[in-house]
Amino acid sequence: MREKSNTARMSTKALTLSTSTIGRKVVMAASGALLFGFVIAHMLGNLQIFLGPEAINEYSHGLHNVPALLWGARAVLLLAVLAHIVTAVQLALHNKRARPIAYRMKKDAVTSYAARTMVWSGPLLLLYIVYHLAHLTFGYTDGIGYQHLPTDANGLPDVYHNVVNSFRVPWVTAVYVTAQLALTLHLYHGAWSMLQSLGLNHRRYNEALRSSLVAIAMAVTVGFVAVPLAVQFGFVK
């Protein structure tokens, strides 16, 4: 009886959200969906630079005028990023343990270039996030150490001129654009995997779904890279 009891407890533990494969995929999907929404909102906010200095600076100041909301959102995003990273590592290790010996001949029947590059696009984006925060949020600009971020007449952050000054540097623009290309692949495959985890998989609409996700990922990327390229080519000064 004791052996059966121990086995039952082990089985119950194996089915918890944090330890089961299904549970981890749910966490991965939920955190990914939250981050996907933030990426879209962030891209739309960035595009306000095309409306001029006043528009994007007011947008930034509006966010900073409610510290509780700003830091609350940052805390949620940080937790989502950590959950996404931890579950990704756990799932990768689980897959490796499940197949310790590599296939002699491997042919991917249902996959994509985006799927095969998740192993490097994820870490690359993590490094970029750290650089992006250091660069445009904390003022460690252009790779040469701390710089005082420009401020407007009221002493508030001058987001417009900070962005313009940064993306006038060619290599900074190149880093940003490269990261967005990795983001395109990551967004597409992440969204596709999330929908598969939720059971949204049918041959009747899979192709339409794939096309929609490709369009969304590319639209987000175009929206992001439009800003540095516009500065680099002199459309935004």
C-alpha positions as CSV (number, residue, x, y, z in Angstrom):
1,M,0.0,0.0,0.0
2,R,2.8,2.4,0.9
3,E,4.4,1.8,-2.6
4,K,1.2,2.6,-4.3
5,S,0.8,5.7,-2.2
6,N,4.2,6.9,-3.1
7,T,3.6,6.2,-6.8
8,A,0.3,8.2,-6.6
9,R,2.1,11.2,-5.0
10,M,4.8,11.1,-7.7
11,S,2.2,10.9,-10.4
12,T,0.3,13.9,-8.9
13,K,3.5,15.9,-8.7
14,A,4.4,15.1,-12.3
15,L,1.1,16.6,-13.4
16,T,1.6,20.0,-11.7
17,L,1.8,23.1,-13.8
18,S,5.4,23.8,-13.1
19,T,6.7,20.2,-13.7
20,S,4.6,18.8,-16.5
21,T,5.4,19.4,-20.2
22,I,1.8,20.5,-20.8
23,G,2.0,22.9,-17.9
24,R,5.3,24.4,-19.0
25,K,3.9,24.9,-22.5
26,V,0.9,26.7,-21.0
27,V,3.3,29.0,-19.1
28,M,5.3,29.5,-22.2
29,A,2.2,30.4,-24.2
30,A,0.8,32.7,-21.6
31,S,4.0,34.6,-21.1
32,G,4.7,34.7,-24.8
33,A,1.2,36.2,-25.5
34,L,1.8,38.9,-22.9
35,L,5.1,39.8,-24.4
36,F,3.7,39.7,-27.9
37,G,1.0,42.2,-26.9
38,F,3.7,44.5,-25.3
39,V,5.8,44.3,-28.4
40,I,2.9,45.5,-30.6
41,A,2.1,48.3,-28.1
42,H,5.7,49.4,-27.9
43,M,6.0,49.5,-31.7
44,L,2.9,51.7,-32.0
45,G,4.3,54.0,-29.4
46,N,7.6,54.3,-31.2
47,L,5.9,55.3,-34.4
48,Q,4.7,58.5,-32.8
49,I,8.2,59.9,-33.5
50,F,6.9,60.5,-37.1
51,L,4.3,63.0,-35.5
52,G,7.2,65.2,-34.2
53,P,9.0,65.8,-30.9
54,E,5.9,67.0,-29.0
55,A,3.9,63.9,-29.7
56,I,6.4,61.2,-28.7
57,N,7.7,63.3,-25.7
58,E,4.1,63.7,-24.4
59,Y,3.6,60.0,-24.8
60,S,6.7,59.3,-22.8
61,H,5.9,61.9,-20.1
62,G,2.4,60.5,-19.8
63,L,3.8,57.1,-19.0
64,H,6.2,58.5,-16.4
65,N,3.6,60.6,-14.7
66,V,2.0,57.5,-13.3
67,P,4.9,55.7,-11.6
68,A,2.8,53.0,-10.0
69,L,1.4,52.0,-13.4
70,L,4.8,52.2,-15.1
71,W,6.7,50.2,-12.5
72,G,3.8,47.8,-12.2
73,A,3.9,47.1,-15.9
74,R,7.6,46.7,-15.8
75,A,7.4,44.2,-13.0
76,V,4.8,42.1,-14.9
77,L,6.9,42.2,-18.0
78,L,10.0,41.2,-16.1
79,L,8.1,38.2,-14.6
80,A,6.8,37.3,-18.0
81,V,10.4,37.4,-19.5
82,L,11.8,35.3,-16.6
83,A,8.9,32.7,-16.9
84,H,9.4,32.5,-20.6
85,I,13.2,32.0,-20.3
86,V,12.9,29.4,-17.5
87,T,10.2,27.3,-19.2
88,A,12.1,27.5,-22.5
89,V,15.2,26.1,-20.8
90,Q,13.2,23.4,-19.0
91,L,11.5,22.3,-22.1
92,A,14.8,22.2,-24.0
93,L,16.4,20.1,-21.3
94,H,13.4,17.8,-21.2
95,N,13.6,17.2,-24.9
96,K,17.3,16.5,-24.7
97,R,16.8,14.0,-21.9
98,A,14.1,12.3,-23.9
99,R,16.4,11.9,-26.8
100,P,20.0,11.7,-25.5
101,I,21.3,10.1,-28.7
102,A,21.0,12.2,-31.8
103,Y,19.2,10.9,-34.9
104,R,21.5,9.4,-37.5
105,M,19.4,11.0,-40.2
106,K,16.9,13.7,-39.3
107,K,14.3,15.0,-41.6
108,D,11.9,17.7,-40.3
109,A,8.5,16.9,-41.6
110,V,6.6,19.9,-40.1
111,T,8.9,22.7,-39.2
112,S,10.2,26.0,-40.5
113,Y,13.4,28.1,-40.6
114,A,11.9,30.2,-37.8
115,A,11.5,27.1,-35.6
116,R,15.1,25.9,-36.2
117,T,16.5,29.3,-35.3
118,M,14.6,29.7,-32.0
119,V,17.7,28.3,-30.3
120,W,19.7,31.4,-31.2
121,S,17.0,34.1,-31.7
122,G,15.8,33.8,-28.1
123,P,19.3,34.4,-26.5
124,L,20.1,37.1,-29.1
125,L,16.9,39.0,-28.2
126,L,17.7,38.7,-24.5
127,L,21.1,40.3,-25.1
128,Y,19.4,43.0,-27.2
129,I,16.9,43.8,-24.5
130,V,19.7,44.4,-22.1
131,Y,21.5,46.6,-24.6
132,H,18.3,48.4,-25.5
133,L,17.5,49.3,-21.9
134,A,21.0,50.4,-21.2
135,H,21.1,52.5,-24.4
136,L,17.7,54.3,-24.5
137,T,16.5,54.0,-20.9
138,F,19.5,54.4,-18.7
139,G,21.8,56.4,-21.0
140,Y,24.7,54.1,-21.7
141,T,24.8,55.2,-25.3
142,D,26.9,54.4,-28.4
143,G,29.0,51.9,-26.5
144,I,31.2,54.5,-25.0
145,G,29.8,54.7,-21.5
146,Y,27.3,56.7,-19.6
147,Q,25.9,59.8,-21.3
148,H,23.4,62.2,-19.8
149,L,20.1,61.7,-21.7
150,P,18.9,64.9,-23.4
151,T,16.1,66.7,-21.6
152,D,13.5,69.3,-22.7
153,A,13.0,72.8,-21.4
154,N,11.1,71.4,-18.4
155,G,13.9,69.0,-17.5
156,L,11.9,65.9,-18.7
157,P,13.5,63.3,-20.9
158,D,13.7,64.4,-24.5
159,V,12.9,61.1,-26.1
160,Y,12.7,62.5,-29.6
161,H,16.3,63.8,-29.7
162,N,17.6,60.9,-27.7
163,V,16.3,58.5,-30.5
164,V,17.6,60.8,-33.3
165,N,21.0,61.2,-31.8
166,S,21.3,57.5,-31.2
167,F,20.3,56.3,-34.7
168,R,22.5,58.8,-36.5
169,V,25.3,56.3,-35.5
170,P,25.3,53.7,-38.3
171,W,26.4,50.7,-36.2
172,V,23.7,51.4,-33.6
173,T,21.1,51.3,-36.4
174,A,22.6,48.1,-37.7
175,V,22.4,46.4,-34.3
176,Y,18.7,47.5,-33.9
177,V,17.7,46.3,-37.4
178,T,19.5,43.0,-36.9
179,A,17.6,42.4,-33.6
180,Q,14.3,43.2,-35.3
181,L,15.0,40.5,-37.9
182,A,15.5,38.0,-35.2
183,L,12.3,39.3,-33.5
184,T,10.4,38.5,-36.7
185,L,11.4,34.9,-36.7
186,H,10.8,34.6,-32.9
187,L,7.4,36.3,-33.0
188,Y,6.2,34.1,-35.9
189,H,7.3,30.8,-34.5
190,G,6.4,31.7,-30.9
191,A,2.8,32.7,-31.9
192,W,2.4,29.5,-34.0
193,S,3.6,27.3,-31.2
194,M,1.3,29.1,-28.8
195,L,-1.7,28.4,-31.0
196,Q,-0.6,24.8,-31.4
197,S,-0.4,24.4,-27.7
198,L,-4.0,25.7,-27.4
199,G,-5.2,23.1,-29.9
200,L,-5.8,25.6,-32.8
201,N,-4.6,23.2,-35.5
202,H,-6.6,22.1,-38.5
203,R,-5.6,21.5,-42.1
204,R,-8.5,23.7,-43.3
205,Y,-7.2,26.9,-41.8
206,N,-3.5,26.2,-40.9
207,E,-2.2,27.9,-44.1
208,A,-4.4,31.0,-43.5
209,L,-3.3,31.1,-39.9
210,R,0.4,30.8,-40.9
211,S,0.0,33.6,-43.5
212,S,-1.7,35.8,-40.9
213,L,1.1,35.3,-38.4
214,V,3.8,36.0,-41.0
215,A,2.0,39.2,-41.9
216,I,1.7,40.3,-38.2
217,A,5.3,39.5,-37.5
218,M,6.6,41.4,-40.6
219,A,4.3,44.4,-39.9
220,V,5.7,44.7,-36.3
221,T,9.3,44.4,-37.7
222,V,8.6,47.0,-40.4
223,G,7.2,49.3,-37.7
224,F,10.2,49.0,-35.5
225,V,12.9,49.3,-38.2
226,A,11.1,52.3,-39.8
227,V,12.3,54.5,-37.0
228,P,16.1,53.9,-37.1
229,L,16.1,53.8,-40.9
230,A,14.2,57.1,-41.1
231,V,16.8,58.7,-38.9
232,Q,19.7,57.2,-40.7
233,F,18.5,58.4,-44.1
234,G,17.5,61.8,-42.9
235,F,13.7,61.6,-43.0
236,V,13.5,62.2,-39.2
237,K,16.0,64.9,-38.0
